[in-house]
Amino acid sequence: MYNVLIVEDHDRLREQLGSFYEQEGYRVATAASGEDGLKKLGEEKFALVVSDVKMPGIDGFQLALNVREKYPDTDVILITAFGNIKQAVEAMKLGASDYITKPFQPEVIRLVSEKLLEKRRLIEEVRELRQKVYDEHNLENIISKSSKMHKVFDLIRSLAETDSGVMVTGETGTGKELVARAIHTLSRRKAKQFVAINCGAFPDTLLESELFGYEKGAFTGAVQNRAGKIEMADGGTLFLDEIETISPPMQVKLLRVLQEREVERLGGNRKVKIDMRVVAATNVDLTICLARGTLREDFYYRINVIPLQLPPLRERLEDLPLLVNHILNKHAIAQEKRIRQIGPKVFDQMLGYHWPGNIRELENILERAIVKCQGDTIESVDLPAPPQRVVDRYYSASSNGDLSLKQWLHQSEKEYLRGLLIKHKGGVSLTAKEAKVDNKTLYRKMRRHGLHKESFKDLG
């Protein structure tokens, strides 16, 4: 049953209209003035407002304008004894859904009302269907309709019921932290904190103080006591991203915390009991780290209790329409410019692209397209060209062909980063953007290869 508000300053007509709508099966409220009508609109939700135009104080036109601005889902029918084309046009501009003149037959207002409410019913039905589709393909802001991701959804729901450690693996930009947050949000620990730390963003000394906390005076600059990420995650979930970057000595210290479930701050002698769940993430094959000796076996088996592999975007291209729609709907500039979709040509380009940066790259590419877009449809996107092949160059550089895969990968990465740093004259932000990594990851790789940004400032 729909709610109808009658706003009319003449008592008799207000009563007649109220009786008419009640006989038609609507729930009716009445107001004797525009001011009273606005008050009732603020107290209750109405599907339809039927208002006289000429009233003292707030008239029908002003009321229609207020309804359009504050209650856009509510339709307005304006009634007047002085109808003309100019007034009809003005009424529609101000937000009225329809306009009828006195005297009118009951059949006229019945047809106008039924037309508007049928339109409303169809809009509500479409919304419900869209919401149903969204709910079926959405798990805690992870959007997908692919069978691979729905298996991930099922695993997330199962893991949420346990306290087992989880290792989330997947390429850069696949949404590993989103998965970790979903596990936490669906678990019994959801009332406590989800604490995330990117282990690759800190050298060992800083990582230790970030994780374990410290007491005042523990080192230069420790001017007050500070709890670490581990203490902050007590009762909740600790998310360790780029777990492969933790050094073996730090792995030993962290392993002790995981085994004994207690932590001691730097410079302190008091152990604090900890109840937390650990979810770790990586974008590399940890078995290679084990083989290299950069990852301890005991630490690996402690954190890798239940593995969860995320598929890259190129293996779930059926999700592109959902993801594009989701990004456009949440992007402030896209909403301001009323951008609703991407053109078919652009969509074909996206289907043929490899997406090495996955969903993060999709968001960045769409953001650039949104800024450039002039209409309500994105008709062009800037997709990066494939990276230059370096295989042949390095193979020929090894005169006797004796480079191991590990050596070749190391040299290839170093030469790739050197080329970008030369191109951008040591500019870290521009280099990281083109390499599709964040600045912290780039700094870490530069240290590994002995590359210093100052060396490239006068080159290029």
N, C-alpha and C positions, 0 to 999 in steps of 0.2 A: 504494500500500500504506500503510495507516494504522499508526501506532505505538501500542501499548498498554502501559501500565505496570501490573504486578501488585504490590500491596503487601499482604503477608500474612506474619505471624510464624511460622506453622506451615509447616515445610519441605515436607511432603508435599502439602498443599493448594496451596501456591505453585507447586510443580512441575506438579501436575495442571492448574491453571488456565493456566499457561504453555504446556503441551503442547496444550491445547484451542484456545487462540487461534492458535498456530502452525499447527495443522491447518486452521483456518478461513482461513488466508492472511494473518494479521497479523504485523507485526514486533514481537517481544515483548522487554520489559526487565522485570526483577524487582527487588523491594526487600524486605528482611526486617523493616523497621520504618518508621514514619511519618517519622522523621528522614532515613533513607536515601532514602525516596521523594521528599521535598522536595529533597534534594540532586540526584537524577536529573532532577527536573522543571526544575531550574535549569540543567542541562547539555544537555538535549535537549527537543524539542517533541513532545508526545504529544496524540493525538486523544482518548484515553480512558484513565481511571484506574479500575482495579477494586481496591477496598480492603476489607479486613476492618474492622469497627467496633472490636472490642475488642482493643487492642494496648497493650503497655506504652509509656510515654512519650507521644508524639503519637498519639492514636487516630484512627479513621476520620472522626469528626465534625470534629475540628480540622484534619485533612488536607483535607477537603472545603471548609472555610471558607478555608484558605490558597489552594487552587486557584481558588476563585471570585474571590478578591481579586487574585491575581497572574496567573492564566492563565484568564481568562473564556471563552476559546474551547475549553477542555478540559472534556469531560463526565466525571462521576464516578458510578460505580455502587458502592454500599455493600452489603456482605454481612455478615450476622450470624446467629448461632444463637438470638438472643433478640429476634426481631422482634415488634413490636406497633404499633398505630396511632399511639400517642404518639411512638415512636421514628421511625416513617416520616415523620410531620409535621415532627419536629425535623430530620431529615436533609435534607428538601427546603428548609427554611428556611435551613439552613447552606450550601446550594449543591449538594447532590447532585442528579444528574439522574434517578436511579432507585434503587430499594431492593429487595433480594431476601433471602430468609431461607434458612438451611441447614436440612435438606439440600435441594438444588435439582437439578433435572434439567438436563442439558446444553442441552436444547432451550429452556429458560426463559432462560438467560443468553445463548444465541445470539440469540433474538428481541429481548431487551432491547438487546443490543449493536448489532444490525443496525438497529433503530429509531433509536437515537441517532446512529449513523454516517450513516444515510440523511438524517437531519435536517441533520447537519453538511455533507454533500455538497451538499444543496440550498442551504444558506446560502452556501457557497463559490461555487456557481454564480451565485447572485444577485449576490454581490460582484464576481465577474469580469465579469458583464454590465454592472453599474453602472460599473465601472472602464473598461470598453471604451467605453461611452457618454460617460463623462467625458473620456476621452482624445481621442475624436473631436471633442468640442465644447470642448476646452480647449487654449489655446496660451499657455504661460508665465503662467498665472493670468488670462488673458482668456477669459471664458466666453461661448460663443455657438453657436447652431445655425442662425442666419439666413444666407441666401445672401450677403447684403451683407457680413456680418462674415467669412464664410469667404473671400471675395475679399480682404479685408484681411489675413487669415491668410496667404494665398498670397503677397501682396505683401511681408509682413513676412519670410517665409522667403527670398524672392528678394533683398530688400534686405540681409539678414544676411550674404549671401555677398559683398557689395561694401563699399566704403568711401565711397560717395557720400553727400553731404549730404541730409538728409530734412527736409521740412517737414510736420509733423503738424497738421492743422486739424480742428476739431470744437468743438461747444458745450461750455460748462462742465460738468464731471462726466462726460464721455464716456470718460475713461480714456486721455488723451494720454500721460501719463507712463508708464503701464503698457505702452503700445505702444513707447515709446522704450526702456524696459528690456528688452522682449522682443527688439527688434532687437539690442541690445547682448549679451544673454545667448546668443543664437543665433549670434553672430558670432565671428570669430577673436580678437576683443578681449576676450572674456568673462573672461579671467584677470586683466585690469586693471580699474581703477576705472570705475564709472558715476557721473559727477559731475553733479548737478542743481542748477540755480539758477533761482529765480523772478525774472526781471528787473524785474517790476513792483513788487517788494517793496523796492527800493532807489532812492534818488535817485542822480543821476549820479555824485556824488563817491564815495559808498559802493560803487556798482556797479563803478566802475573799480578800486577797491582789492580788492573781492571777486574780480573776474575776473583781474586782472593781478598781485595781490600787491603787497608793498611791502618796502622795506629799512628797517632801523632808522633813525629820525630823519627819515623822508620827510615826516612831518607830525606835528602835536601828537597824542600818544597812540600813535605808532608806536614802541613801546619795544623791539621785537625784529623780526628778519626774519620774513616770513610769505609762504609760497607761495600764489598765487591759484588759483582754480578751474581755470584753463587749464593751469597746470603740473600740478595734481593729476590732470587727465584725460589726461596723457601716456601714450600706448599704449592708452588706453581711449576712452570716449565722453563728450562734453560735451553735456548737455541744457539748452537755453535755453528756458525757459517764458515765456509772455507776451512774445514777441520784439518785438511791435509797440510796447511801452512804452519801448524803448531810444531815446534822443534821437539826432538826426542826428550830432552831434559824436562820441558814443560809437560810433555805427555805423561811422564812419570809422576809429576806432582798432581796433575789432574786425575790420573788413574787412582791415586791414593784417596782423593776426595770421593770419587765414585764408588770405591770399594768400602771405605769406612763411613761414608755419609756424614762427614764432619769436615769443617774448614777452619783454618787458623790464619788470621790476618798477618800481613807482613809486619814485622816488628812487634808482634804480640805473642803471648804464650797461653792464650785461652782458646780452647777448641769449641766451636759452635756446631751443634747438631743440625743437619740439613736434610729436609725431605723434599726432593725435587725430581722431576722427570727431565731427562736429557734427550733432545732431538738434535741431531747433527746433520750437516749438509755438505756436499762437495760437488764440483763439476768435473772431477777427474776420476780415473780408474784407480781406486785405492790399492788394488793388487799390484799395480806398477810401483806405487809408493812403498809397499811391503818389500818388493824385490830390490828396490834401490836402497832400502834400509832407512828411509826417512820417516817411516811409520812403524812403530813398535807393534809386534803381534798381539801382546797382551792388551794394549790400548785399543787396537783395532777390534778385537773380539768383544771387548767391553762395550764399545759404542755401536757396533754393528750387529745388534741383537736381531732386529727386524729390518731388512732393506726395503726401501720403497723407491722404485724407479719411475721418473717422470718422462713421458715421451716428448720429443721436440715438436714444435709447431708444424714442421713439414710432414710429420706423420699423423697429424690430426687437422688437415686443411678443411675438413667439413665444419670445423669450429669458427672459421674466418667470419662468416656473416654474424654469428652470435657475438664474437669478440669485438668486431667493428661497431656493431650496434651498441654494445655495452660501453665502449670507449667514448663514442659520440654522445651518449646520454649522460655520462658523468663529466664530460669536459665543459668547463664554464664558457669558454669562447665559442665552442660549437653550439651550445644552448643559446648564447646571446645572438649568434648569427643565424640561428634556426637551421643549422646544417643537419639534415635528416638521414642522408645515405651517401653511398659511393656509386659512381656510374659503372655500368657493365664492363666497359673497357678497362677501367681501373681494377675491377675485381678479377678479370682475366689475368692482368699483369701480376696481381698478388698471388693467384693460384700457381703461376709459373715460377715464382721466386722461391729461393732455397731457405730463407729466414734463419741465417746463422745466429742472429741475436734473439730469436724467438719472440715471445709476447712483448718483452721490453722494447725490442726493435720495432715491432708493429706499433706500439704506443708512440714512439718517437717519430716514426714516419708519418703517422696520422696527425700528430701535433703540427708538424711542418705543413702538411696539406690543409689543415683547418685554418691556419693563419693566412695562407695564400688564397683560400677558397672565396669566391665572390658571390656565389648563389647558394641554393639549399642542397646542392649535390656536389660532391668532390669528383672532379673530372680528370685530375692528374695527380700523381704521386711521384716523388723522387726516390726510386729504388736504386740502391748502390750497384755499381758494376761489379762483376766477379773479381775477387782479389787476384793479383798477378801470380802466375805459377812460378814457384822457386825450385821445384824438384830437379829440373834438368840442370839449372845453374849449379846447384850444390853437388849433383852427381858428377858433373864434369870437373868441378873444383877439386874433387878427390881423385888425384891422378891415378892411384892404384885401386880406386873403388872400394876402399876398406873402411868407409864410415859405417859405424853401427847406427841403428835406428835412433837410439838415445842421443848419439852425437849429432846426427843430422837434424833431429828435432830441436836440439839446443842451438845449433848454428842457425837454423832457419828462423827461429824466433828472434834471435839476436839481430840477424840481418834485417828482418822485417821491421823491428822496432827502430833500428838505426836509420833505416830509410825514412820512416815516418818522422822521426826526430829531426832529421836533416830538412825534410820538407817543411816542417813547422818551426824550424829554428829553435828547437828545444822547448817549444810550448807544450807543456804537459797536458793541459785541458784539451787542446785541439788534437794532440796525438791520441789521447785516450778515447776521444769521441770517434775518431776515424777507425781506431782499433776495436771499438765497441766494448771497451772495458771501463771500469771506473778508475778515478785517479789513484786510489789507494792500491789497486791491483797493478796498475802501470808502474808506480813507484817501486813496488816489491820486485817486479820483473826487471826493472832497470838496475836495481841493486844486485840482483842475481847475475846479470850480464856485465856489470861494471860500466854501465852507461850513465853519464852525468849530463844533465840538461845544459849546464854551463858550456860544455864542449861544443854544443851545436848552435849557439846563439849567433855566431858569425858565419854560419854555413847556409846553404839552401839556394 
